[in-house]
């Protein structure tokens, strides 16, 4: 795994004739790093959210002054809410402002950050702030605070990884080989809290003994013991009591915020993690599968669509939309997966590329969202994009608006549609893939279909019982489905004043349907708010609420959503597309008048400070030859759906501002972030390999797949005989006498052919085979061994009986 460390970047100092910094010099000077001297990190983990406060001290150990940048890679589900840097001469503080485009013109130097955006070898979202000049021997103290949602491990543990900037072990930081000590010190302390109790802590580094700070073991502390190890990231696994399907912790609000406001009222952090078993391949499975095909690429998708449709399970619903200049659904709404419906759908799919105009993906999505999904069937979209739609921001907003009701699996065939594919998938909990060839498309799509064929908790709902006078609001809504292997972190705010203050507990009930059975889990949780006042849950809730407001604000539905988003962003410190960072530099030097003794107020100026997208050089070889220098050993962070959505909606954010400008108003500059910059490693599957099969192998297998029925069986026909290259009369003559149903014999022959010695279509036909085996085992278990023996004799193969074991 690659590792992004960054920290302070610097270049040699120089002056222009006026004595100010020549920021333009960055454009042609290679960058290096200012070494870290010490790091003090305080982590507060509350169930599955973390607040991290860090103090980093850097020192210029060279003999020349340096102009320095602070660069911090933003990991998934991470949001900075406070940044400042202090040196002997000045203090720099990052401040969120509305109408930031006007501030940019006054700030100056933005072209240098945009240049860096295009120069890095490695893509990803980063926070960048220009700190000015650091003389020889001087230090700068950086204080950085951020919040982060923590992933939940399958065993229920909360997983925290210290960002590389706070522990930048690399070859650049060479440590003493005899003592194994790094050239910087690290003090790491973690405060742990959960109403379920802190059960255990595990780490890949030495820890001090776990110290409980409450009798009920609901709070505890642990620290790094000794010097930090070099060579790997520092990782903590925190276990809270017994893993449960639902958990809740109440975080107290900010006493200084108005009651009823986002930061003022208590926040409930809710983790939904129902226990869902693995699906059995080949069995009936509920679900609604909708396939959206770009007609300009339909000719290339036909073969892939055949494998995809034949691999669907019995019991599901499906539909196909072909979108181009207009949207055409094969059926008005999804239909049950039956032989007749599939045959009719394959017949009605239009032939290749009748539309060469702009794609109407947005209209297609809106048509789908207007149709009701079959009860008890989770909706999943498979979107195939040949190129970037012209209205990609509106598409992202539309998908975001319906994020709780479905998942998207996105497949793009051009680099310029990669960012949209990633955003749609990550926003809905799905997956995205970049496809480079027709052969690899089948392999990639089937891999995603296997991930989609998981059992899900459906019709998920939460109910609350609180004392009179209190009510609860789930910010961002509740997901309608949770798939096996997934979990959902929700934020619910408690409003009002309890009439009976003696009631100290609330009750929450999670209900859902699993495989047709209704399931419920009820828990009690203390209403007494906890927390240390750092408001990690509130800030992440603000991030969640901003997600919900963005589609409304970006779609131009009045000014209220935008004003509300700006208000939440400025209050919480969490950036959104309608706010922007600006660096405020305050001089620390004391200045006196020459006349009457008096102090001048500190002099302030605005400096570049922003989150930007580094383009990387993986998709563009031209960047490799002019890249800035960064420490080796990066950590590639998967782009959070929040950041992807920010990039997509950034261009819309200022439409209302432009409308309010006078004729003399200069139009805002283009957004720093751009859809054209995307990290291909964000994709689940990204390969130019076509798998172990040639085009001939796929075509040969395709003939057999086209003959399979939706229940997994094959009919004994001349078409099957042609694929097997055996005379139909000979096939009928070799059928064992015990077999009363010809389709049983035909299905055994097809499975034997797929698994014969010199050919193996295991990955290509795994789902098809599972349906066939399920069908056979339900009809002729006692006949299978004899049928297989006869099939091996007929086809000259040596397939083992294990082929019939799921």
Protein Blocks (a to p, Z undefined) as FASTA:
>chain_A
ZZdfklpddddddddfkopacfklmmmpccdddddfbdcdddddehjaccdddddddddf
bfbdcdddddddddehiacfbdcdddfkbccdddddehklmmmmmngomlmmmmmmmmpf
bgcddddddebjadehiacdddddddddddddfkopacddddfklmcccfklccdfklop
afbdcddddddddfkbpfbdcdfbdcdddddfbfklpaccdddehjadehiacdddddeh
jadfbdcddddddfkbcehiaklpccdddddddddddddehiaceddddddddfklmmmm
mmmmmmmmmmpcehiacddddddfbccdfbfbdcdddfklmmmmmmmpccehkbfcdcdf
klmmmmmmmpccdehiacddddddfbdcfklmmmmmmmmmmmmmcccddddfbfklmmmm
mmmmmmnopacdddfbfklmmmmmmmmmmmmmccddehiacdddddehiacddehiaafb
dcehiacddddddedjdfblmbmbdcddddddeehiacdddddddfbdgdehlommmmmm
mmmmmmmmmmmmmnonajklmmmmmmmmmmnopacfkbccddddddfbdcddfklcdddd
dddddddddddddebjmlmmklmmmcccddehiadddddfklmmmmmmmmmmmmmmmmmp
cfklccddddfbafklccfklpmbdcfbebjbdfklmmmmmmmmmmpcfkopacddfklm
mmnopafklmmmmpcfklmbfklmmmmmmmmmmmgmkbccklmmmmmmmmmmmmmmmmmm
mlmmmmmmmmmmmnopabdfklmpZZ
